[in-house]
Structure formats: structure tokens, C-alpha cells
Amino acid sequence: MKKKILTIITGALCLLCPTVAAQDDVCVGGDISVLQSYEDNNVAYYDEQSTRIENVLQFLKSEAVGWNALRVRLFVDPQRKNPQGGTDAQVCQDLDYVVRLAKRIKSEGFKFMLDFHYSDTWADPANQWTPAAWASLSDADLQQKVYDYTKECLETLVEADAAPDYIQTGNEISYGMLWGKYGSSNLKKCYSNSPAANWTRFVALLQQAVKACREVCPDAQVVIHTERSGDASALKFIFDKLADVDYDVIGLSYYPFWHGSLAKLSQSLNQLEAQYPSKKVQIVETAYYYQWQPAASSSFTDYSKTWPVSAEGQAAYIRDLIAELKQHANVNGLYWWFPEENGNGPNSKVLTDWVNRGLWDNTSHRAMKGIYELKAFLPSTTGLENVTVTSVNRDQHWYTLQGIKLDSRPQRRGLYITGGRKVFVK
């Protein structure tokens, strides 16, 4: 892999900076878990100029869009009835579905993130229900099941030439995972005041999942995913508790209307870099409304004065988010959640309701401006590659470790390059 090296020559002295991240080290893309279902139901996709897109993956990989990574979730048995009641057409990703989509993703040259939910339905901070087929297992047997299931799924993907490059061992596991059967009175949740045994159990489950990942996909990076992106103290608490888990990347969900301002996100990213300097951080989920935003409430903040609820406002949010993320040298991934949303289409089996945070307009089926903005997260290919100066005072501009030139001295805490040297800004 080609790396970018900044070489500074002062007299007879040659100083080599640590390797700066190349484009291949940075991920930008989206979670496209429903795309196969849309395509199976003949939903049409169009670009911004209303030209029909014949191959959505090739469009996403094109120079105009520039994505290089895609994420897909995996449920244990999504055909079971949702224990919370009702049905959800987005919960359809069993192993056969994922293999089919992952083969396409890899054949088109994308990096592939696999998101294990370890549940039959949505796993998130409020829902971490043990799959029905596993609900009666003892803790020891459940640990073995997690190992066996993870290993079997990964072996199937490897055999299909669809091995993941990143593996999430759980989805938004801020409060643990595999709590037990829905409705049980003895759920194994992991809150700050939960019994120590619950946390020990949680760590053991993760260790078994990671063990399978390391054995089957030794080159893949393991991601621990939480949604507490707006709460720096909570992040420290969680990742201190998971100190005995072997992982590579801290994955965050960040939705401003749920998690707070970019300033709060910045505080969290600074703390993660200071507390866990060996871990990269990826925003594995983000999105913003372009129409029909819900009303403000105690759990939902209206940011429409900052970013109007429109296609232009959505694009502005993306630009501002990227500008913030580029201030943090530890961040090397950005994924939009559910970009492929494209209305009900001709077959209502795809979706019963619109979420209105995708990157295609639900009515016109046309790509919106935001889909073309995300590639700005990638480092410029003309950044710091092969730069040679004759004096450390010749170039006093500031750069991120990814090689992105900044307009002025950074205001955010972190590690930067200026004058040929790495400088930590407090």
C-alpha cells in the first residue's frame, strides 16, 4: 500500500514524519442493508440529473460519488415475528441475504463492514434481545453459541469470496447485549449500577465473538459500537469496562438530533484520542432529515436553524460534520445510515413508512446533493505526498495526520503537523 511521507530537509539533516494516512486507510460510504430488497422489488434509482442508475454499487463507486466502503447488518433469524409486535421490512438480513449482497460489494472493490446484531430483530440501546433459539441457553452455553455462530457466518462469507474487512461484534452495545428473552424479568443489562456479574458476562460474550473473528478473518478489524457519541464521560466508562476485549476500532453512531451538537461530538472524539490512543474511531452511523422531521421533544432536538430540513440543509450538515471530523486525527471512517432509502416503490413490501433521512428523494427517486458531498471526507491525493522543503520554516501551514491542509491554526485539541513536525494542540 502506498503511503504518504512528509520529508523535511534542514542542512544535512533529514527528518521523516510518521506515515500519514493514505486514501486507502480511510473509509467513506454507507449502510446499504435494504438495497437488495429494493432492487428485488424493481425500485428505480436515478442520479441528480434524473438518469436511471443501472447498477447502484457502481454508481456509489464512481468518481462522482467516490465511496469506498459499505456496511450491512446481519440478524440471526429475522423471519421470526418481532417480539415487540408488528413487522419491519428493514429487518430482513439473514445470512443468505447478507452473503448475496456482500459478494456484490466485494466484487465491486468496496471495503465491507459486517454488523452482527446477535438478535432476531433490531439491536440498539433499548433493545438487545437474545435470539429466540438461544433464549434458554445458560451463560456458558450462550458464550459458546456466540463463538460458533460468529465463526460459521464468517466462514460462509470467506467461502463466498465476501470476507469482511471490518466486523462489528454487536450493534450499539452501550448497555450490553444478549440481555435475555423479551419480556423476561431477569434481563442482563449493563448500566453503571448493574451487578458486576452482568459486565463480566458481557465481556465474556464479546471475547468469544472476537475470538471467532480473529480465527476466521485475521486481517479484519474488530469494531466495538456504541451510540453514546454525545457523552464523553459515558464513553470513557464503557470502554474502560471493556479493557479486556481485543478490538481495533471504536464505532460511534452520531445523529445530532439525538446526540447533541458537533461541539459535543468533538469533546468525545478528543477524549477518545487521549484515553485510547491506539484505537481508531469511525462514525459508523449518521444521517440528517431532508423532509418531514419529527417534532422536537425531550429526546429529539430540532437543529433546523443550523441545518434546514431540506436537501440543501442535509448537504450542509454533511459538510459541517466532515469539517469537524477532519480536525481529529483518530477518525478514519464515516458511514451514512440507510442512504438507499427510496420510497415505497411499486411494491409496498419494501417499506411501510418513510424515514426521510436517506440520500435519494423518496418521491422522485433521484439522488440528492448530499450523496456527492461525503467523498470530501477522503484525504486529498495531492495532500502531503512527496513534499520536500529546504527549511522547517518554509511551510508553516497546519495539516491533519491524514494530510489535510487547514485554513489556520487548529482550535481543536489533537495531533497535527506544522513546520515539518508533529505538534499536539491542547
Rosetta blueprint (number, residue, H / E / L):
1 M L
2 K L
3 K L
4 K E
5 I L
6 L E
7 T E
8 I E
9 I E
10 T E
11 G L
12 A L
13 L E
14 C E
15 L E
16 L E
17 C L
18 P L
19 T L
20 V E
21 A L
22 A L
23 Q H
24 D H
25 D H
26 V L
27 C E
28 V E
29 G E
30 G E
31 D E
32 I L
33 S L
34 V L
35 L H
36 Q H
37 S H
38 Y H
39 E H
40 D H
41 N L
42 N L
43 V L
44 A L
45 Y L
46 Y E
47 D L
48 E L
49 Q L
50 S L
51 T L
52 R E
53 I L
54 E L
55 N L
56 V H
57 L H
58 Q H
59 F H
60 L H
61 K H
62 S L
63 E L
64 A L
65 V L
66 G L
67 W L
68 N L
69 A E
70 L E
71 R E
72 V E
73 R E
74 L E
75 F L
76 V L
77 D L
78 P L
79 Q L
80 R L
81 K L
82 N L
83 P L
84 Q L
85 G L
86 G L
87 T L
88 D L
89 A L
90 Q L
91 V L
92 C L
93 Q L
94 D L
95 L H
96 D H
97 Y H
98 V H
99 V H
100 R H
101 L H
102 A H
103 K H
104 R H
105 I H
106 K H
107 S H
108 E L
109 G L
110 F L
111 K E
112 F E
113 M E
114 L E
115 D E
116 F E
117 H L
118 Y L
119 S L
120 D L
121 T L
122 W L
123 A L
124 D E
125 P L
126 A L
127 N E
128 Q L
129 W L
130 T L
131 P L
132 A H
133 A H
134 W H
135 A L
136 S L
137 L L
138 S L
139 D H
140 A H
141 D H
142 L H
143 Q H
144 Q H
145 K H
146 V H
147 Y H
148 D H
149 Y H
150 T H
151 K H
152 E H
153 C H
154 L H
155 E H
156 T H
157 L H
158 V H
159 E H
160 A L
161 D L
162 A L
163 A L
164 P L
165 D L
166 Y E
167 I E
168 Q E
169 T E
170 G L
171 N L
172 E L
173 I L
174 S L
175 Y L
176 G L
177 M L
178 L L
179 W L
180 G L
181 K L
182 Y L
183 G L
184 S L
185 S L
186 N L
187 L L
188 K L
189 K L
190 C L
191 Y L
192 S L
193 N L
194 S L
195 P L
196 A H
197 A H
198 N H
199 W H
200 T H
201 R H
202 F H
203 V H
204 A H
205 L H
206 L H
207 Q H
208 Q H
209 A H
210 V H
211 K H
212 A H
213 C H
214 R H
215 E H
216 V H
217 C L
218 P L
219 D L
220 A L
221 Q E
222 V E
223 V E
224 I E
225 H E
226 T E
227 E L
228 R L
229 S L
230 G L
231 D L
232 A H
233 S H
234 A H
235 L H
236 K H
237 F H
238 I H
239 F H
240 D H
241 K H
242 L L
243 A L
244 D L
245 V L
246 D L
247 Y L
248 D L
249 V E
250 I E
251 G E
252 L E
253 S E
254 Y L
255 Y L
256 P H
257 F H
258 W H
259 H H
260 G L
261 S L
262 L H
263 A H
264 K H
265 L H
266 S H
267 Q H
268 S H
269 L H
270 N H
271 Q H
272 L H
273 E H
274 A H
275 Q H
276 Y L
277 P L
278 S L
279 K L
280 K E
281 V E
282 Q E
283 I E
284 V E
285 E E
286 T L
287 A L
288 Y L
289 Y L
290 Y L
291 Q L
292 W L
293 Q L
294 P L
295 A L
296 A L
297 S E
298 S L
299 S L
300 F E
301 T L
302 D L
303 Y L
304 S L
305 K L
306 T L
307 W L
308 P L
309 V L
310 S L
311 A H
312 E H
313 G H
314 Q H
315 A H
316 A H
317 Y H
318 I H
319 R H
320 D H
321 L H
322 I H
323 A H
324 E H
325 L H
326 K L
327 Q L
328 H L
329 A L
330 N L
331 V E
332 N E
333 G E
334 L E
335 Y E
336 W E
337 W E
338 F L
339 P L
340 E L
341 E L
342 N L
343 G L
344 N L
345 G L
346 P L
347 N L
348 S L
349 K L
350 V L
351 L L
352 T L
353 D L
354 W L
355 V L
356 N L
357 R L
358 G L
359 L L
360 W E
361 D L
362 N L
363 T L
364 S L
365 H L
366 R E
367 A E
368 M L
369 K L
370 G H
371 I H
372 Y H
373 E H
374 L H
375 K H
376 A H
377 F H
378 L L
379 P L
380 S L
381 T L
382 T L
383 G L
384 L L
385 E L
386 N L
387 V E
388 T E
389 V E
390 T L
391 S L
392 V L
393 N L
394 R L
395 D L
396 Q L
397 H L
398 W E
399 Y E
400 T L
401 L L
402 Q L
403 G L
404 I L
405 K E
406 L L
407 D L
408 S L
409 R L
410 P L
411 Q L
412 R L
413 R L
414 G E
415 L E
416 Y E
417 I E
418 T E
419 G L
420 G L
421 R E
422 K E
423 V E
424 F E
425 V E
426 K L
